[in-house]
Structures are given as structure tokens and as C-alpha cells.
Amino acid sequence: MSKQKVTFRIEEGEIELLKEKFYTDNQSEAIRLAIMQSLVTEDSEKLKTLFPYIGKKPPRIGREVVNAFEQSGCEIFVDLFCGSLAMLCYLSWDTKVMVNDINGNLTNLYKVIRDSPSDFVSEVMKLPYSEVVFKRFKEDLKSIDNISELDRAVAYFYVSFGAYRGRIDNPLFHISTTANTNRAEDYHKSIQWILQLSKRLQSVEILNRDFRKVLKSYNAEDVFIYADCPYLGTEDYYENVFSMEDHKDLADMLKSHKGKFVLSSKAKKELRKLYRSNNHYILNFEATYRLPDKRHREQLIMNFKMIHVNKYEEDDIKPYR
């Protein structure tokens, strides 16, 4: 991203207010942060995810999960495997949300963005989009005990954004290979959404726990659980392994949940054995390119019958037997 030198007049008192607002002593940085914030205030409730992430839900699925939540009668939305925070982008800002992920690098990133947005933005703005920086941060993340929470967050954000196809387990640097793509420009554009995300996260509880502990803590009638765990057959795409035993434990705990739940999954016989019930329903989606097996069908499994009419004006919520 090219830089231009501009000159304008601003009162000294206004500069001090900006520096106080963004917790910085650097006036140029305070002005840049104010400009960035103004870029996202036109649509004050619009959010975007900050980087590619394996399993990130597209709008057509996210909207159906929100639809299910709104019909459930629940008051609290628990995102059990929050990943890129895609669901937070689809939910209204007045929704009470708790997000959880077992990936400590991920939850540390969101905590730093929530609590120290100016420091975080200041650091990532200084960085060029470079494979040299990418490799250095990959090494830093191998010894997180030796770096601060801020440095850890910056490193993880940078590697996550730069990882080819969002593969963070063994990331390769994503380069621009066509005239229509500019990864360096995209990197700097993504930064403008950090302050908006920080604003939204002020009212969001961020947990870094095993899903079993979360389900035990939130087993209540007014709690809606959204479970988007790693799909069967895609375990190698994630930093944290999700085994068949984990799938069985998740199914057992969801089936005994006092509130409502929706599970995102891939159509698999093994999964059907875990969830089929007269009290469970399913919404199928057409094939998607977002996972390596292009032949699969994505589906939502739920423990209540939501109202859903497809484009043919047919009820396409079916019992999952």
C-alpha cells in the first residue's frame, strides 16, 4: 500500500483527545487510527472476519444458523468452536454471545484485539506483507512462552492472514499469482476492521476451554449451542486434533443439552449413527467448494423443528432418522 504525505490543520486540544482515545503518545498514529475508525462507522454494525480460516461458514449457512437461533427462544448464543468469529459477524449486536475455542493462539488474539486494540493495530500497521516476516512469526509461535500476549497476537494474526487457504497447521505463504489479486493490499485493508471487531468484542465473553467444560457450564434452557467442530475426514487441517471419541462425547452432551443446539456437519454415515433421533431434524445444503472433498453435502442438525421454506416454497426441514 503506497503512502502519501498530507498536510492539514488540527487544534492541539483535538490531537490530545485523539491520543487519549487511542491510548498512544504518537500524534500521527492517533490520526491514522481515527481515520481507520471512520472508514467503518458508515455501517456501524458491519463486521468482517480478519483472515481466511478452514471451515469458515459462508453467509448462506450463517444466515440459517441465525434464523434457527431467533426461532429457538433462547437468550444466549454459545459459539462452541468459534474459529474466525464468522458467526459473530452474522449475529445482531444486541445478542448476548459467548465464544470459545481450544486454540489458545486464537483466543489470545481476540482478547488482545478486545483489550488493547490501539497497541495491536499500531504493531500490524508497521509490517510489510513479506515471506521473511511470515517465516519469522512462524518460528515465534513455536515458543509462545517467551513472547508477550501482544507479540503472540500479532504473530498469529500475521501468519493466519498469510497462510495459503487458511491452513494454519503447517502454513505456506500465500502470494499473489494473478493480475486481479494483491495480497499486500488485502492485508492492509483487513486492518481497518480490527477496531470495529474490538468494539463488538467488548460485550463478548471469550473462553479457551475444552468443549466438554463449556457444555457443562452452559447446560440451561435459555442457551443456544452452535457447534461447528472439525468435520469428519478433515481433522488434519486443524492445529488441534478432533478425534472420533471427541465426536461421540460431543453428540452425547448435545443430546442431553437442556436448551437448543445446531450442529454444522458433513453428511457422513458415522455421524448419522450418533445423532439420528425422532427429536432431531436436518437441513441439507448443496455441495460446497470450501472443504477438500467437493462431493460432500453440508448440513445442519438440530434438536427442534425450525420453520424453513426453500425457494420452491417447500418445507425442507426433515426428521433425522
C-alpha positions as CSV (number, residue, x, y, z in Angstrom):
1,M,0.0,0.0,0.0
2,S,1.6,3.3,-1.1
3,K,1.8,6.2,1.4
4,Q,1.1,9.9,0.7
5,K,2.2,12.9,2.7
6,V,-0.7,15.2,3.5
7,T,-0.9,18.5,5.4
8,F,-3.9,19.8,7.4
9,R,-4.7,21.9,10.4
10,I,-6.0,20.4,13.6
11,E,-6.3,22.0,17.0
12,E,-3.8,20.9,19.7
13,G,-6.6,20.0,22.1
14,E,-8.2,17.8,19.4
15,I,-4.9,16.0,19.0
16,E,-4.7,15.4,22.7
17,L,-8.2,14.0,22.7
18,L,-7.3,11.6,19.9
19,K,-4.1,10.4,21.7
20,E,-6.1,9.8,24.8
21,K,-8.9,8.0,23.0
22,F,-6.5,5.6,21.2
23,Y,-4.0,5.3,24.1
24,T,-1.0,6.5,22.2
25,D,1.6,9.3,22.6
26,N,2.2,9.4,18.8
27,Q,0.1,12.0,17.1
28,S,0.5,10.5,13.6
29,E,-0.6,7.2,14.9
30,A,-3.6,8.7,16.7
31,I,-4.7,10.4,13.5
32,R,-4.3,7.2,11.4
33,L,-6.4,5.3,13.9
34,A,-9.1,7.9,13.9
35,I,-9.2,7.8,10.1
36,M,-9.4,4.0,10.1
37,Q,-12.2,4.1,12.6
38,S,-14.1,6.5,10.4
39,L,-13.9,4.1,7.5
40,V,-16.1,1.5,9.3
41,T,-18.6,3.8,11.0
42,E,-20.7,4.3,7.9
43,D,-22.3,0.9,8.7
44,S,-21.8,0.9,12.4
45,E,-22.8,-2.7,12.9
46,K,-21.0,-4.3,10.0
47,L,-18.2,-6.8,10.8
48,K,-15.8,-8.8,8.7
49,T,-13.6,-11.7,9.6
50,L,-9.9,-10.8,9.6
51,F,-8.3,-13.7,7.7
52,P,-9.1,-16.9,5.9
53,Y,-9.9,-19.9,8.1
54,I,-10.6,-23.5,7.5
55,G,-14.3,-24.3,8.0
56,K,-15.4,-20.6,8.0
57,K,-19.1,-20.5,7.3
58,P,-20.4,-18.6,4.2
59,P,-23.4,-16.3,4.6
60,R,-25.9,-18.8,3.2
61,I,-25.1,-21.1,6.2
62,G,-24.6,-18.4,8.7
63,R,-28.0,-16.9,8.0
64,E,-29.7,-20.2,8.6
65,V,-27.9,-20.6,12.0
66,V,-29.1,-17.1,13.0
67,N,-32.6,-18.0,11.8
68,A,-32.5,-21.1,14.0
69,F,-31.3,-19.1,17.0
70,E,-34.0,-16.5,16.5
71,Q,-36.7,-19.2,16.4
72,S,-35.3,-21.1,19.4
73,G,-36.5,-18.8,22.1
74,C,-33.0,-18.8,23.7
75,E,-31.3,-15.7,25.0
76,I,-27.6,-16.7,25.0
77,F,-25.7,-17.8,21.9
78,V,-22.7,-20.0,22.6
79,D,-20.3,-20.5,19.7
80,L,-18.6,-23.6,20.9
81,F,-15.8,-23.7,18.2
82,C,-15.6,-20.0,17.2
83,G,-12.7,-20.2,14.7
84,S,-12.7,-17.0,12.7
85,L,-15.7,-15.4,14.5
86,A,-17.7,-15.7,11.3
87,M,-20.9,-16.3,13.3
88,L,-20.3,-13.1,15.4
89,C,-20.4,-11.2,12.1
90,Y,-23.8,-12.6,11.3
91,L,-25.5,-12.0,14.7
92,S,-27.0,-8.7,15.7
93,W,-25.0,-6.6,18.1
94,D,-27.6,-6.9,20.9
95,T,-27.2,-10.7,21.0
96,K,-25.6,-12.0,24.2
97,V,-22.7,-14.1,22.8
98,M,-20.0,-16.4,24.3
99,V,-17.3,-17.6,22.1
100,N,-14.9,-20.5,22.8
101,D,-12.0,-22.2,21.1
102,I,-9.4,-24.7,22.2
103,N,-6.8,-22.9,20.1
104,G,-5.1,-20.6,22.7
105,N,-3.4,-18.5,20.0
106,L,-6.8,-17.7,18.5
107,T,-8.4,-16.7,21.8
108,N,-5.4,-14.7,22.8
109,L,-5.6,-12.8,19.5
110,Y,-9.3,-11.9,20.2
111,K,-8.5,-11.0,23.8
112,V,-5.8,-8.6,22.7
113,I,-7.9,-7.1,20.0
114,R,-10.7,-6.5,22.6
115,D,-8.5,-5.1,25.4
116,S,-5.6,-3.4,23.5
117,P,-6.8,-2.5,20.0
118,S,-4.7,0.5,19.5
119,D,-1.4,-1.2,20.5
120,F,-2.3,-4.2,18.3
121,V,-3.2,-2.0,15.2
122,S,-0.1,0.0,15.7
123,E,2.1,-3.1,15.5
124,V,0.4,-4.7,12.5
125,M,0.3,-1.5,10.5
126,K,4.1,-1.3,10.6
127,L,4.6,-4.7,8.9
128,P,5.0,-5.2,5.2
129,Y,3.4,-8.3,3.6
130,S,6.6,-10.3,3.4
131,E,7.5,-14.0,3.4
132,V,10.5,-13.1,5.6
133,V,8.2,-11.7,8.3
134,F,5.9,-14.7,7.8
135,K,8.6,-17.2,8.5
136,R,9.9,-15.3,11.5
137,F,6.5,-15.2,13.1
138,K,6.0,-19.0,12.4
139,E,9.1,-19.6,14.4
140,D,8.0,-17.2,17.2
141,L,4.7,-19.2,17.6
142,K,6.7,-22.3,18.3
143,S,7.9,-20.8,21.6
144,I,5.0,-18.7,22.8
145,D,6.1,-18.8,26.5
146,N,8.9,-16.4,25.5
147,I,6.8,-13.7,24.0
148,S,4.2,-11.3,25.3
149,E,0.5,-11.7,24.7
150,L,0.6,-8.7,22.3
151,D,3.6,-10.1,20.3
152,R,1.9,-13.5,20.2
153,A,-1.3,-12.0,18.9
154,V,0.5,-10.0,16.2
155,A,2.4,-13.1,15.1
156,Y,-0.7,-15.3,14.9
157,F,-2.7,-12.7,13.0
158,Y,0.1,-12.3,10.5
159,V,0.6,-16.0,10.0
160,S,-3.2,-16.7,9.8
161,F,-3.7,-14.0,7.2
162,G,-0.7,-15.1,5.1
163,A,-1.4,-18.8,5.3
164,Y,-2.3,-20.4,2.0
165,R,-6.0,-21.5,2.0
166,G,-6.2,-20.7,5.7
167,R,-4.1,-23.8,6.5
168,I,-2.5,-22.9,9.8
169,D,-1.3,-26.4,10.9
170,N,1.7,-26.2,8.5
171,P,1.2,-22.8,6.8
172,L,2.7,-21.9,3.4
173,F,2.9,-18.2,2.4
174,H,0.1,-17.1,0.2
175,I,1.4,-15.0,-2.8
176,S,-0.5,-13.1,-5.5
177,T,-0.4,-15.0,-8.7
178,T,-2.9,-13.1,-10.9
179,A,-3.3,-9.5,-12.0
180,N,-6.5,-9.3,-10.1
181,T,-5.1,-10.1,-6.7
182,N,-2.8,-8.1,-4.4
183,R,-2.2,-9.8,-1.1
184,A,-0.2,-6.9,0.3
185,E,-3.1,-4.5,-0.4
186,D,-5.6,-7.0,1.1
187,Y,-3.5,-7.3,4.2
188,H,-3.7,-3.6,4.9
189,K,-7.4,-3.4,4.1
190,S,-8.1,-6.1,6.7
191,I,-6.6,-4.0,9.4
192,Q,-9.3,-1.4,9.1
193,W,-11.8,-3.9,10.5
194,I,-9.9,-4.5,13.7
195,L,-11.2,-1.5,15.6
196,Q,-14.8,-2.4,14.7
197,L,-14.2,-6.0,15.9
198,S,-12.7,-4.7,19.1
199,K,-15.9,-2.6,19.7
200,R,-18.1,-5.7,19.2
201,L,-16.0,-7.9,21.4
202,Q,-16.4,-5.5,24.4
203,S,-19.7,-7.4,25.2
204,V,-18.5,-10.9,24.3
205,E,-17.1,-13.4,26.7
206,I,-14.0,-15.2,25.3
207,L,-13.2,-18.7,26.6
208,N,-10.3,-21.0,25.9
209,R,-11.6,-24.4,27.1
210,D,-12.3,-27.9,26.1
211,F,-15.9,-28.1,24.7
212,R,-16.9,-30.5,27.4
213,K,-16.3,-28.0,30.1
214,V,-18.2,-25.3,28.2
215,L,-21.2,-27.5,27.7
216,K,-21.3,-28.4,31.4
217,S,-21.2,-24.7,32.3
218,Y,-23.9,-23.7,29.8
219,N,-26.4,-26.5,30.1
220,A,-29.5,-24.4,30.5
221,E,-32.8,-23.9,28.7
222,D,-32.1,-20.3,27.6
223,V,-28.7,-21.3,26.0
224,F,-28.4,-21.9,22.3
225,I,-25.3,-24.0,21.4
226,Y,-23.8,-23.7,17.9
227,A,-21.3,-26.5,17.3
228,D,-19.1,-26.1,14.2
229,C,-16.4,-28.7,15.2
230,P,-13.9,-30.1,12.6
231,Y,-15.7,-32.2,10.2
232,L,-15.1,-36.0,10.0
233,G,-12.3,-36.5,7.5
234,T,-10.8,-33.0,7.8
235,E,-9.0,-33.4,11.2
236,D,-5.6,-32.9,9.6
237,Y,-6.5,-29.4,8.5
238,Y,-6.6,-28.1,12.1
239,E,-3.9,-27.4,14.8
240,N,-5.9,-29.3,17.4
241,V,-6.9,-32.9,16.6
242,F,-10.6,-33.7,17.0
243,S,-11.0,-37.4,17.3
244,M,-13.9,-39.8,16.8
245,E,-14.1,-40.0,20.6
246,D,-14.5,-36.3,20.7
247,H,-17.3,-36.6,18.2
248,K,-19.0,-39.2,20.4
249,D,-18.7,-37.1,23.5
250,L,-20.0,-34.0,21.7
251,A,-23.0,-35.9,20.4
252,D,-23.8,-37.3,23.9
253,M,-23.6,-33.9,25.5
254,L,-25.6,-32.1,22.8
255,K,-28.3,-34.7,23.1
256,S,-28.7,-34.0,26.8
257,H,-28.5,-30.2,26.4
258,K,-31.4,-28.5,28.1
259,G,-31.6,-25.7,25.6
260,K,-31.4,-25.8,21.8
261,F,-28.5,-26.7,19.6
262,V,-27.4,-26.6,16.0
263,L,-24.5,-28.7,14.7
264,S,-22.8,-27.9,11.4
265,S,-21.6,-31.1,9.8
266,K,-20.7,-33.0,6.7
267,A,-23.1,-35.8,5.6
268,K,-21.5,-38.9,6.9
269,K,-22.8,-42.3,7.9
270,E,-20.8,-42.3,11.1
271,L,-22.3,-39.0,12.1
272,R,-25.8,-40.2,11.4
273,K,-25.4,-43.1,13.8
274,L,-24.5,-40.5,16.5
275,Y,-27.4,-38.1,16.0
276,R,-30.3,-39.8,14.4
277,S,-33.4,-39.4,16.6
278,N,-37.1,-38.7,16.4
279,N,-36.3,-35.5,18.2
280,H,-33.7,-34.3,15.8
281,Y,-34.1,-32.5,12.4
282,I,-31.8,-31.7,9.5
283,L,-31.4,-29.0,6.9
284,N,-29.2,-30.0,3.9
285,F,-27.2,-27.7,1.7
286,E,-25.8,-28.3,-1.8
287,A,-22.2,-29.2,-2.4
288,T,-19.6,-26.6,-1.5
289,Y,-16.0,-26.0,-2.5
290,R,-14.9,-24.8,0.9
291,L,-13.5,-28.2,2.0
292,P,-11.2,-30.6,0.1
293,D,-13.9,-33.2,-0.5
294,K,-16.1,-31.5,-3.2
295,R,-18.6,-34.3,-3.2
296,H,-19.9,-33.7,0.3
297,R,-23.1,-32.0,1.4
298,E,-23.1,-29.7,4.3
299,Q,-26.0,-29.9,6.8
300,L,-27.4,-28.5,10.0
301,I,-28.6,-30.9,12.6
302,M,-30.8,-29.5,15.4
303,N,-32.9,-30.7,18.3
304,F,-36.0,-28.7,17.4
305,K,-38.1,-28.1,14.2
306,M,-37.4,-24.7,12.9
307,I,-39.6,-23.2,10.2
308,H,-37.7,-23.1,6.9
309,V,-39.2,-22.8,3.4
310,N,-36.9,-23.2,0.4
311,K,-37.1,-21.4,-3.0
312,Y,-39.7,-23.9,-4.1
313,E,-41.9,-23.0,-1.2
314,E,-41.4,-26.4,0.3
315,D,-40.7,-27.2,4.0
316,D,-37.2,-28.7,3.8
317,I,-36.6,-29.4,7.5
318,K,-36.7,-33.2,7.7
319,P,-36.6,-35.6,10.7
320,Y,-33.1,-37.0,11.2
321,R,-33.8,-40.7,11.5
